Amino acid sequence: MDALRRVGPWIGIVLLLPLLIPFLVSGLVMPSWAVIFFVFVWVALVVLALYLFRRKPLVVLALPFAGFAFWLAFWLTGAAIFDWTA
């Protein structure tokens, strides 16, 4: 568990980088305001990860997965309500 506390935040930070890809290519399905919103969400996740890096290292590891789940829920909700399609 101690090793996970030391390595976990670094893994979380690294996993935030590829999360930017679906956030940016969402413009193929979502309107442009949603893509701008997701860029702000990604920046907020990075700032939160840096803030929690030493305070709560295991939370940093969970942030990329929470961000992806939020993106997926937002996309599926928009597709169901507003008929967002490619």
N, C-alpha and C positions, 0 to 999 in steps of 0.2 A: 504494500500500500504506500510505503514511503517513496518508492521509485515512481509510482504513478503521480504522486504529488509533485515530484521534481520534473518529470517529463511531460505530464499531462497538459500543463499550460502551453508548452511549446507546440505540442501536437494540435491543440485547439487553435493557436494562432496560425499555424500552417494550413489547417483545414478551412480557415476563413478565406484564404486566398482563392481557392477554386469555387467557393460559394459566390464570388462576384460574377462568375460566368453566367449562371442562370439568371441572376439578377439583371445583368445587362442585356442578354438576348431575349428577355421577356417582351421587348418591344415588338417581336414578331407576332405576339398574341395579345398583349395588353396595350392599352393606350399609353402615350408618352408620359402622362402625369404619373402613372404607376411605376414606370421605370425610374423616373426621378425620385419618387418616394422610396424605391428599393435601394437606390444608391445611398440615400440618407440613412436608411435602416442598416445597410452594410457598414457605413462609417460609424454609426452608433454602436454596432456590435464590436467593431475593432476598438473603439474608445473604451467600451465597457470591459472588453477582454484585457486591455492594458491596465485598466484600473484594478481589476480583480486578480491580476496575475499572481501576486503574492498573498493577497488576502484570502481568496477562495479559489485555489488552483483547479479543483475538480469542476467548478462551475464554468471555467474557461474552456474546458474540454467539451462541455455540453453545448456551448453557444453555437457552433456551426450546425449542429443537428437541430437545435431549436430554430435557428434562422431558416434552414431549409424547410422545416415543417411549416413555419409561418408563410414562406413563399408559396409552398404547395397549396396550403389552405386558402390563401388569398387568390391564387390563380383558379382553383376549382370553384370557389365561391363566385368569382367574377364570370367564369364561364357559365355557371348555372344561372346567375341572375341577369347578367348583361350580354350573354351570348358571345363572349370573346372567343373567336376562332382564328386560326392561322389563315 
